[in-house]
């Protein structure tokens, strides 16, 4: 959205269609003015877009828009038809990352459509105050937009004007695709494109120069996504496609400089190669659908190490050299250690073992019987869910399976755990058991607003520009209830859910349990190649440490040693004990907590 004030904008408090009261102008462009308005009947704020082509029309004293002259009337009327078509295009979609049209009407000799209001800012303005974004910062913005494009492309509709100004960042960080003014349906082969063919320099693909519709396709929007990524990574838009074509035809040189060849630090080679792929000059050489680009962006092996990381590795090498000498000294000390000390320790252990065991059991019961599993800060979802519709949302427009696997439903993970933690900072869990392990109210809150449900708003918020890797779902309460119902439907019965399965779902992606041979990437005992397993584990733990700030501790001694605070407090309200921690609230049910405790108990 262009934020220029329009000299012919409607005055504040103007009433439209007898129900919308203008609050203020939000911005304007060549073809329209956008307002913030108030819908009295529902007591909500909405966004209204008004058709007003600057070069063709003006406004009289009665708020009516009139063409400047007779010759412009025909163009004005065609433009108005196209404007209403935009409203109809957007109204087709009910997707969390696509702006929603809730009404449209004609009055004042022009047209209007009404959209839901979301507090936030367009990406173009947001980037002015958020520099040097990491790969982990970028993916939660772009991956959902690619999900939105998958949805519109299924209907043979192409946006054709994707750029930072047409990507909107909501207050909680969730992105949204806006301004479908250039969108076009794909008609029969050979048809002519509309005379309205906007081309934003640097973001428009080469085929947009043509007036033949058949050359426009998903690859056209993906070129623009590549250009947006190029802008985020380098601060510059790529060369104009037409100029690239001329240079290549006349001089045999494409002026576009490959990002992967430049090896920009802080980004994986695979990520940069994906951007280069999207920005290929000719359509046939680009990804042919949004899912292809999405997968390519999320693949990651190694990121170019920073100077700090290299220094840390050198320090680790020094430590490895010094350790043997220290160990030799410690061996000598252990040999001369009085045997009687060992005897004393054993006697004390025997005397206090039973007392300690009884105290632990009392502490455990206090933990489980507490009210920590009611989640009073989360809103109750008073809707009955439909599992069938929930499946469509989770596997479709809800876009959960873009990151999560559901092994019980034969929906495989889009990437391995090592790549996932490198891309997101944390490995998205398999959802097969989620409906049985997690509280339903917590699941609903997690779907709607992950940072809030996980008690991580101090880390992920609009002001900091850091957003949770899991993007908020902006569907209705009924849709959220449907998604929760589906997760509960596919989950095993609680009595059939083992302690190990429960721990793996709730805690196992971050914590190890040595006495169970459990690591963040699975059991050591299941590994066929021990060397490869250890290398992958080390890589996983490094990325997890970067994301959380510290590697989560091994929980082998948790039951016997952590008696100062109850387990339920740490699991379900970590901020009450570890203020400012990156550890999320887990949100398990009471019965799940019992199973987690049992899994951590060496005596069971």
Secondary structure, DSSP 8 states (H G I E B T S, - for coil): --B---TT---TT-EETTTEEEEEEEEE-SSEEEEEEEETTTTEEEEEEEE--TTTEEE-TTS-EEESSHHHHHHHHHHHHHHHHHHHHHHT---TTB--EEEEEEETTEEEEEEE---EEEHHHHHHH--S--HHHHHHHHHHHHHHHHHHHHTTEE----SGGGEEEETTS-EEE---TT-EE--STT-B--S-----TTTS-GGGGSSBGGG-SHHHHHHHHHHHHHHHHHSS----HHHHHHHHHHHS------HHHHT-TTSBHHHHHHHHHHT-SSGGGS-SSHHHHHHHHH--S-B---HHHHHHHHHHHHHHHHHHHHHHHHHHHHHTS-HHHHHHHHHHHHHHHHHHHHHHHHHHHHHHHSSTTS-TTS--------HHHHHHHHHTTT-GGGT--BGGGTB--SS-HHHHHHHHSS-----TTHHHHB-HHHHHHHHH-HHHHTT-TTTSBTTTTB--SS----S-HHHHHHHHHHHHHHS--GGG--HHHHHHHHTTTT--BGGGTEETTEEGGG-SSHHHHHHHHHHHHHHHHHHHSS-----TTHHHH--SS-HHHHHH-GGGTSTT-------B-HHHHHHHHHHH-TT-
